[in-house]
Amino acid sequence: MQVDTLIHARWIIPVEPASDTLEHHSLVIDAGRIIDLLPTESAKQKYQATNTENLPDHALLPGFINSHTHAAMTLLRGVADDLPLMDWLQNHIWPLESKWVGEAFVKDGTDLAIAEMIRGGTTCFNDMYFFPDITAQQAIHHGIRACVGLIAIDFPTVWAQNSDDYIEKGLVLHEQLRHHPLITTAFAPHAPYTISDEPLQKIRTIADELELPVHMHVHESQFEVDSAQQQTGKRPIERLHGLGLINPSFIAVHMTQLNDAEINLFAEVGAHIVHCPESNLKLASGFAPIAKCLAAGINVALGTDGAASNNDLDILGELRTAALLGKAVAGDASAIPAITALRMATINGAKALGLDDEIGSLSIGKAADVIAIDLSQIETQPLFCPISQIVYAANRQQISDVWVAGKRLLKQRQLTTLNIDDLKTKIADWQQRLSN
């Protein structure tokens, strides 16, 4: 049988079933989808491919899903480090954004983010930023999958004038993108402290009608929770629940300040959490009780947050931090085992975005979003368990190849849809402008 691509690998880690690590297996890709997964000797007999890849030292995995980003903020990497969240936002990030954010900023910042994410094995990202139309345009241009946030806040910015304007522009963009094979949309009200009840109720109603997720920063810091209680008499989750937002389509990011009742609520309704451990640590926002959330049955995905507060978009690094921090917070070395961390970066992200029928595991019928990690390097030797080695020892420079929907975006560490030299020239220009 003739097919597009045949990849022979030392290991295949499909993520579903979670216990599987398949040795000397091959992945068969045709028309952008996985059509078979079988022992290599059988694959050689059954299929003839236009493109055949032999990866005898590599593990194949589903592409990583970065479930919370602000892609264009990569241009602000390192401009205001070592500050608490609200000082960082109000006195540094927001003033820079008000001066510089526009279509060109978002285009070049998103290109930088996409280049970094592809080189780090991310094949899908869930974004929240201004000019989401430009973010979608660049994702399409470079062949990466994205869920583009239809951002909403109360106050005017260069993107929109008020909450109604944000929502209206978001709906126009949703309509433009709704049939694109690589792009989905989600409502993205920024945070409880930047958007009021009326637009949140409107977003909930429209999201229900269109069956769209709602992606929001929630309970990011103790300051946020304390301020909300002083102003409204309610914790933010209580307020959002009263507005009908806490439901199976709700994606809450950060969630460092949780009590047992809130954990139980999320478990009961089937809402999702995106854990951003490195950003939370860097901004001293707090420790999300991830082991308790997982034990309660909550779907927990992983995100990097923006490079301005992380300071990278390295999901493989985030995997390790999530696993290690989760053990320390739980006081239990068996909490967040390696396969759980890997699922948080793959199938759990797909579930949060409503894309688990399409991506998140190497399953027959799903889109061929695939990454290859070279485990022959000295840093990952000796090798007793590939999954543990990937989570606890590998680094993103060992990711050699990336495919999205069967299209190769990284070939032996070289980007195929981005010109690194041109990108570096643009970023150097932005560095000079942002420094003045």
Number of C-alpha atoms within 10 A of each C-alpha: 7 11 16 17 23 25 20 26 23 19 23 25 22 22 22 15 11 13 11 12 19 18 15 17 22 27 25 24 26 19 14 18 22 22 17 17 21 17 15 19 12 12 19 14 9 10 15 16 17 10 11 14 13 12 20 14 14 23 27 28 24 32 27 32 30 31 33 29 23 24 28 30 24 27 23 20 16 14 16 15 15 12 14 13 19 14 11 18 16 11 11 15 17 13 11 15 18 11 10 16 19 16 17 13 19 26 22 23 25 25 25 22 23 27 22 18 24 29 26 27 32 30 29 29 27 26 29 29 22 24 25 25 23 20 29 25 15 19 23 16 12 17 22 26 23 25 25 29 32 29 26 31 25 19 12 12 15 14 18 20 13 15 23 17 16 23 23 14 19 24 17 12 17 22 10 11 18 12 10 9 11 18 21 22 25 27 26 24 26 20 20 22 15 11 16 14 13 12 19 21 16 15 22 24 14 15 18 15 9 12 13 20 24 27 30 25 20 23 26 25 22 14 14 20 20 15 15 19 14 10 9 10 12 15 19 21 22 14 18 17 13 12 15 13 22 23 20 17 24 25 29 25 25 27 25 21 19 17 9 11 9 16 21 16 18 24 20 14 14 19 21 27 31 29 29 31 28 22 24 23 15 17 19 15 22 19 22 25 20 27 22 17 21 17 13 16 15 23 23 28 29 29 29 29 30 26 22 23 27 23 18 21 27 23 25 25 19 25 29 23 19 27 25 18 22 25 18 13 16 15 11 11 13 12 22 24 17 21 19 19 27 29 25 28 29 28 29 28 31 24 20 26 27 17 15 16 14 19 29 32 28 28 22 15 15 19 25 30 30 28 27 27 23 22 25 14 11 9 13 18 12 11 14 9 9 19 23 17 18 24 22 18 16 24 21 18 12 22 25 20 25 32 25 26 25 20 18 17 25 24 15 11 16 16 19 15 14 17 12 15 9 9 15 12 10 14 19 12 10 17 14 9 10 15 7 5
